[in-house]
Amino acid sequence: MKRFGFWMGNLIKEEDDLTLVLKVKEGDKAAFKALFDKYNKRIFALAFRMTSDTGLSEDITQEVFFRVWDKISSFKFKSAFYTWLYRVAINIIMRKGDKLNKQNKKEADVDIDIFYKKNEMQDDVDGKIDLERALQRIPDQPRKIFVLYVMQGYSHKEIQDLTGIAEGTSKCHLSRARELLKKELSL
């Protein structure tokens, strides 16, 4: 029964999004603001995890929602709205990330999946803060792949489809991210 309730909760959220998207497609700014209010923190958090730069993450979040306003007509209701929004965000983040200089060239080593999952399942605020800080200290590409693979749950094939980074390269970046994070966290 709980599963059904959880599913119904998701269904209701998707129906709310559907209604809002339909209104936005008609030019309703209040509906767009409702979508923005609902999702802007999630998009900012994703951008921050991928870039480790607050200002850049704010810019990315703003650009994502500008793009959504401009391209909402291309949303065809073949997926949940958040799935489409997430894809828009990933594309912008990856494009911006490619333009960033690659200053953070630290080396390290980690098997962080267990640390991350342990801290996500518990309310270990210090562990989560430590992980976020450690993520900020590792280079862009390994951090992005780590976030997509471990934190967002994408497969290497899906990462290839999202980013254009070959599966083998994605695996190498993930391995490097784990090594770097292990050193950063002294695990």
KARAZI-V429145 format. One record per run of one state. SS is the DSSP state (H for helix, E for strand, - for the rest). FROM is the first residue (numbers start at 0). LEN is the number of residues. Records with the same first field share a line. If there is no record, write none. Layout:
SS=FROM-LEN + FROM-LEN
This chain:
-=0-1 + 25-3 + 51-2 + 74-6 + 99-9 + 109-3 + 121-3 + 136-3 + 151-4 + 163-3 + 185-2
H=1-24 + 28-23 + 53-21 + 80-19 + 112-9 + 124-12 + 139-12 + 155-8 + 166-19
E=108-1
